Structures are given as C-alpha cells and as structure tokens.
Amino acid sequence: MADIVLENNKLQDPLWYLYFQPQLNKYFYEYEKNNITEDFLNKRELIVQTLITAIKDNTLALGENEEDFDSERKPIDTIIIHMTSTTSKKDEKRGI
C-alpha cells in the first residue's frame, strides 16, 4: 500500500510534499506509460483519494499560515531582451 496513505498524519506538516516526493514522482511524474498495471492505477487512485479527503477534512497543510513572499516583491524597473540571432558584418555587406 502507498506510504502517503499509511502515514497521512504527515500531511499536516507544511512540507509534506517533500516527504512524499518519491511516491508522487513514482505515481504521477516519472512512470513508464507503457507499463501501467491495474495495481499501479489503484495505488495512484488511493493517493488521490487520500489527498482529497485531507483537503475536505482540512488536515492537509496548504501553507496558508506561511510567509507571504509576495510582500517582498519589488516593481519591475528593468527588462532585458537577449537576442541570440544576429547577422555578421560579412552578411551585412552581402545584403543578407
């Protein structure tokens, strides 16, 4: 059975997603699409349902009490455009 289900008490930790990152990768990001079994899909569904239940029960830490990083955001005062495609002096002389 999936660890995220067995240890769902850790979902209250604001960094829960780091603890469960290996499982999230295995079942949602880094899996072989041509090698999906019914067991794989069942475990994936169990993880999803556990997270949905935690959200509904308000037991999933969503960072609502964490630091407001936007409060330190400064207005944009500079825009840099980096152009990597230029013509050489030789091309300019030939009219290219």
Secondary structure, 3 states (H helix, E strand, C coil): CCHHHHCHHHHHCCCHHHHCHHHHHHHHHCCCHHHCCHHHHHHHHHHHHHHHHHHHCCCCCCCCCCCCHHHHCCCCCCCCCCCCCCCCHHHHHHCC
